[in-house]
Amino acid sequence: MAFCNRFGSLMRQTISQSSVSNGQVPMASMLHAIHCMSSSKLFIGGLSYGVDDKSLKDAFSSFGDVTKARVIIDRDSGISRGFGFVNFSSDECASSAMSAMDGQPLDGRNIRVSFATDRAGPPRGGGPSNRGGFGDAGRNDGY
């Protein structure tokens, strides 16, 4: 319910601001309004291998309350994969952090900062599938 109320409020605000200027609501403004509703999570790319969760949090904490900062680690090697995520308590903090930090150096490398998006595609995982799973090497029935 809170989501619906916030969505309606944000859409009314966007529509009223846009319609005053030209009588129409541009699609880009509507999409921006929708995107800003859930944009308190940032994707941070181009991280140096020396950056850990704490240093990532420290780098972004000047923009607001960082609720979580996580550098993604390769499960096999234990080494950073070169990207991470920072969650803020508010969308406004995340937006200002993105504007200020995108393209800036962190631990010797220029980082890329953008709003995080949901991962597309089927869930990853191993194991047999319906087509050619384990033990089907000799199978010759069209699958």
Buried (B, 14 or more C-beta within 10 A) or exposed (E): EEEEEEBEEBBEEBBEEBEEEEEEBEEEBBEEBBEBBBBBBBBBBBBBEEBBBEBBBEBBBEBBEBBEBBBEBEEEEEEBBBBBBBBBEBBBBBBBBBEEBBEEEBBEBEBBBEBBEEEEEEEEEEEEEEEEEEEEEEEEEEE
